[in-house]
Amino acid sequence: MQDEQPFRISVSQNTLDGLAQKLAIATLPAPAPATYTDALDSEDWTYGVPRPTLERLLIHWRTQFLPRWHEHQAVLNALPQFTRSIEVDGHGVFTAHYVHKQSTHNPKGAIPLLFLHGWPGHFNEVSKLLPFLTTPPANAGYPSFHVVAPSLPGFGFSSAPTKTGFAVAQYAEFSHKLMLSLGYTEYVVQGGDWGSFIAHRLAYLYGPKHVKAWHTNMPAGRQPTFLRNPLLYLQHAITPYSERDKKGLARTQWFNTEGQGYFSIQSTMPQTLSYALADSPVGLLAWIYEKLVKWTDGYDWGDDEGNFDEFPILWSPIPLGLSYFPQEITICPWTWSRTMGNVVFESEHDKGGHFAAYEQPQALADDLRKMFGKGGKAYGVVKEKTGY
């Protein structure tokens, strides 16, 4: 651990002044003529973020949030953050930024848990989960965890890849080597969105020797086929879709037809888009805020808060837990979910969406407690680290 360095966020005054100037001269689309109603000037989200919404956020950012940036920075710096060097084969050495919150409740027996964020996301998604996982109430019977939440390469304060070909396997290697460098030779993984795909690959590449179990709040299985999943195929054939399944498939269809424009451009011509997002803070705000609203279950984002067929299903025998939230962007029937791995835990929730760790932190923490706690099917998977 000699390479580890404490990390604190410190945004320079020059950077803040430059941002203030850009916000001051930001240009929004012209209001529609008063003679007709234009969706761009209403609170209609059909075409994306409504102009009045973005105008409100812009004013708040310029007049309220930015002048108080140091207060927000202090809140972020309350998280125990560090950096260290991690080498990824064929891609060189990365500066890895991460939160590492160890349990004081049970330092020796706490379960090492790797938390992986997605896009649009960052390390702070873990912040609401940390109290539940690292400091459970006394005598409540809950397991405790040591939590590691990295900024994935190219996100936040971790360095970005400089070569093409940095994909899911490389993100998994980066994450695995980070856990080994911290002394966690056995650990469990939790992830949503992009973090779910990385967790899946970690289970396949490094389980069961190192990765002992994994959990996701974004189950993304495939329809079973007779050749690949004969028993599941038969179960699927004779099992009618439940109301949850029907609603989930409808939600997935909405995402596939109306919610994937960002994915098409970011996965084909990301550099072209990057110039606009890097230069325009308001453009970046609109690009991300749309996802925060459309991918959640009515979560009240304060003004201060700011189809995946190409990913193969790689079976791993290690225990897998699934949490279903109704406004996730893709929701598959339970028979499809079982193509993902050895499902030992499932939980269905009546509220929540894509950013479950932030929207419904206690519900997600409770699922992890049930899966890894006494009586759970993944209890004791990490040697001598039961959480008690």
Secondary structure as the mmCIF struct_conf table of DSSP 4:
data_model
#
loop_
_struct_conf.conf_type_id
_struct_conf.id
_struct_conf.beg_label_comp_id
_struct_conf.beg_label_asym_id
_struct_conf.beg_label_seq_id
_struct_conf.end_label_comp_id
_struct_conf.end_label_asym_id
_struct_conf.end_label_seq_id
TURN_TY1_P TURN_TY1_P1 GLN A 2 ASP A 3
STRN STRN1 GLN A 5 PRO A 6
HELX_RH_AL_P HELX_RH_AL_P1 GLN A 13 ALA A 24
TURN_TY1_P TURN_TY1_P2 ILE A 25 ILE A 25
HELX_LH_PP_P HELX_LH_PP_P1 LEU A 28 PRO A 33
TURN_TY1_P TURN_TY1_P3 ALA A 34 THR A 35
BEND BEND1 TYR A 36 TYR A 36
HELX_RH_3T_P HELX_RH_3T_P1 ALA A 39 ASP A 41
BEND BEND2 SER A 42 GLU A 43
TURN_TY1_P TURN_TY1_P4 THR A 46 TYR A 47
BEND BEND3 GLY A 48 VAL A 49
HELX_RH_AL_P HELX_RH_AL_P2 ARG A 51 HIS A 60
HELX_RH_PI_P HELX_RH_PI_P1 TRP A 61 PHE A 65
HELX_RH_3T_P HELX_RH_3T_P2 LEU A 66 ARG A 68
HELX_RH_AL_P HELX_RH_AL_P3 TRP A 69 ASN A 77
TURN_TY1_P TURN_TY1_P5 ALA A 78 ALA A 78
BEND BEND4 LEU A 79 LEU A 79
STRN STRN2 GLN A 81 VAL A 88
TURN_TY1_P TURN_TY1_P6 ASP A 89 HIS A 91
STRN STRN3 GLY A 92 LYS A 101
BEND BEND5 THR A 104 ASN A 106
TURN_TY1_P TURN_TY1_P7 PRO A 107 GLY A 109
HELX_LH_PP_P HELX_LH_PP_P2 ALA A 110 ALA A 110
STRN STRN4 ILE A 111 LEU A 116
TURN_TY1_P TURN_TY1_P8 TRP A 119 PRO A 120
HELX_RH_3T_P HELX_RH_3T_P3 PHE A 123 VAL A 126
TURN_TY1_P TURN_TY1_P9 SER A 127 LEU A 129
HELX_RH_AL_P HELX_RH_AL_P4 LEU A 130 THR A 134
BEND BEND6 THR A 135 THR A 135
HELX_LH_PP_P HELX_LH_PP_P3 PRO A 136 PRO A 137
TURN_TY1_P TURN_TY1_P10 ALA A 138 ASN A 139
BEND BEND7 ALA A 140 ALA A 140
STRN STRN5 PHE A 145 PRO A 150
HELX_LH_PP_P HELX_LH_PP_P4 SER A 151 LEU A 152
TURN_TY1_P TURN_TY1_P11 PRO A 153 GLY A 154
BEND BEND8 PHE A 155 PHE A 155
TURN_TY1_P TURN_TY1_P12 GLY A 156 PHE A 157
BEND BEND9 SER A 158 SER A 158
HELX_LH_PP_P HELX_LH_PP_P5 SER A 159 PRO A 161
BEND BEND10 LYS A 163 LYS A 163
TURN_TY1_P TURN_TY1_P13 THR A 164 GLY A 165
HELX_RH_AL_P HELX_RH_AL_P5 VAL A 168 SER A 181
TURN_TY1_P TURN_TY1_P14 LEU A 182 GLY A 183
BEND BEND11 THR A 185 GLU A 186
STRN STRN6 TYR A 187 GLY A 191
TURN_TY1_P TURN_TY1_P15 ASP A 193 ASP A 193
HELX_RH_AL_P HELX_RH_AL_P6 TRP A 194 TYR A 206
TURN_TY1_P TURN_TY1_P16 GLY A 207 HIS A 210
STRN STRN7 VAL A 211 THR A 216
BEND BEND12 ASN A 217 MET A 218
TURN_TY1_P TURN_TY1_P17 PHE A 226 ARG A 228
HELX_RH_AL_P HELX_RH_AL_P7 PRO A 230 ILE A 238
BEND BEND13 THR A 239 THR A 239
HELX_LH_PP_P HELX_LH_PP_P6 PRO A 240 SER A 242
HELX_RH_AL_P HELX_RH_AL_P8 GLU A 243 GLU A 258
BEND BEND14 GLY A 259 GLY A 259
HELX_RH_AL_P HELX_RH_AL_P9 GLY A 261 GLN A 266
TURN_TY1_P TURN_TY1_P18 SER A 267 THR A 268
HELX_RH_AL_P HELX_RH_AL_P10 PRO A 270 ASP A 279
HELX_RH_AL_P HELX_RH_AL_P11 PRO A 281 LYS A 294
TURN_TY1_P TURN_TY1_P19 TRP A 295 TRP A 295
BEND BEND15 THR A 296 GLY A 298
TURN_TY1_P TURN_TY1_P20 ASP A 303 ASP A 304
TURN_TY1_P TURN_TY1_P21 ASP A 309 GLU A 310
BEND BEND16 PHE A 311 PHE A 311
BEND BEND17 ILE A 318 ILE A 318
STRN STRN8 PRO A 319 TYR A 324
TURN_TY1_P TURN_TY1_P22 PRO A 326 PRO A 326
STRN STRN9 GLN A 327 GLN A 327
BEND BEND18 ILE A 329 ILE A 329
HELX_RH_AL_P HELX_RH_AL_P12 TRP A 334 SER A 337
TURN_TY1_P TURN_TY1_P23 ARG A 338 THR A 339
BEND BEND19 MET A 340 GLY A 341
STRN STRN10 ASN A 342 GLU A 348
BEND BEND20 ASP A 350 LYS A 351
STRN STRN11 GLY A 353 GLY A 353
BEND BEND21 HIS A 354 HIS A 354
HELX_RH_AL_P HELX_RH_AL_P13 ALA A 356 GLU A 359
BEND BEND22 GLN A 360 GLN A 360
HELX_RH_AL_P HELX_RH_AL_P14 PRO A 361 PHE A 372
BEND BEND23 GLY A 373 GLY A 373
TURN_TY1_P TURN_TY1_P24 LYS A 374 GLY A 375
BEND BEND24 GLY A 376 GLY A 376
TURN_TY1_P TURN_TY1_P25 LYS A 377 GLY A 380
BEND BEND25 VAL A 382 VAL A 382
TURN_TY1_P TURN_TY1_P26 LYS A 383 GLU A 384
#
